[in-house]
Structures are given as C-alpha cells and as structure tokens.
C-alpha cells in the first residue's frame, strides 16, 4: 500500500512538473532584439507605468577571486519572485549560491504584448535617456528609443500583455542559503540598493504625456 502511494506521488509530481513546463513554453519572454516584430511594429502603447522584474545571478567561489557572477541572458529575468526561485531550484549546483534582485522597470503595455525596459549594475538606471526626445508611442518605437549605448547596458524584454503588474515598494534583494541538496533553498531578504528611480519615473511621465498629446488632450504642466 505504501509503495503504491509512493508511486502515485511520483506520477502526480511528474504531471505537475510537465504542466508547469508547458505553461513556461507558452509564455512569451525574450529579449526584444530577438523578437519577431513583423506583425507588431505599429502596436500602440495602451498604458505605461513603473514595474519590477526579478534578476537572478549565480555566484561561485574561485581560488583567485572572491566570487564569479554568471549572466544567463533573458532567462536570468523573471516576472515573479516565485518564478525566479523555481528557476534557481531547477539549475542549482554544488558550490554555487544565488542572488535575486528586484529591478525597477519601465513597463509599456500594448494590445497584445508588453515591453519591459531596465538596466543592471547601476544605481541610477536609464539616467542617460532623461533628456532624449520621444517621438513615437508604439511599442516598437519605444524599444528603438532605448537602444543601448553599449551591449547589454539596457535590458529590453518582450512578454505577453499584462505579464507585469505595477511595482510595490520597496525594492528588495534575496540571497540563497543551502541546507543541503535534499532540501529546498532558504532565502534571506534584504532591502535592495537605493535606486535612483527618478530617471525611470521621468521617462514614464514623458511617454504618458506623449500618449495624451497624440489623443488630442491639452497638456498643462
């Protein structure tokens, strides 16, 4: 009887895992520069707001340096904290520990897709774009406006509509703590860096003002 229950337990776990993997495969989540824009270049922005995504990084001890951080492209970013933690559990290895950082983002929602824009490894994300003129309120136009000055300096991700909710404050950071390979990781929570989010808020304001102008509303500043 116990053996039968154990077998059914394994079967149910496998089915749930396959269901979760199926959901991940259906979800759009890729770098904007890798996205097929052919049918979406004219898609207008319906809303723009401050959001957050979760950036996970693997760190390893090394004999010659204190630690090495690995960056895994678009898969290093998640739309929820739980998704980030699940991805860490799926790829954890002996000798590594992980951090998850909540990043402030510009979120532009269209009819079908959402554009997320953020920057890593800086305390003042997107500061260099404050004084640049916006002229296009399509998702594609905003994507092109935030073209990075150097490779990987600006992160632009395309995901499904409403995949990101408005950010709740404050922004936090999480560090993994292993209790052994047989157990799920524990996570220690800290307040994240003191982000200077004014550049992001300014960009969001400018995008919303441009949207209002295009719809014929009078702008009073």
Secondary structure, DSSP 8 states (H G I E B T S, - for coil): -HHHHHHHHHHHHHHHHHHHHHHHHHS-EEEGGGS--TTTTT-B--EEEEEEEEEEEEEE--SSSS-EEE--GGGGEESSHHHHHHHHHHH--TTEEEEEEEEEEEEEE-SSEEEEEE-SS-SSTTGGGTTS-----BHHHHHHHT--SSTTSSEEEEEETT-S-B--SS-EEEEEE-S-TTS--EEEEEE-----THHHHHHHHHHHHHHHHHTT-----
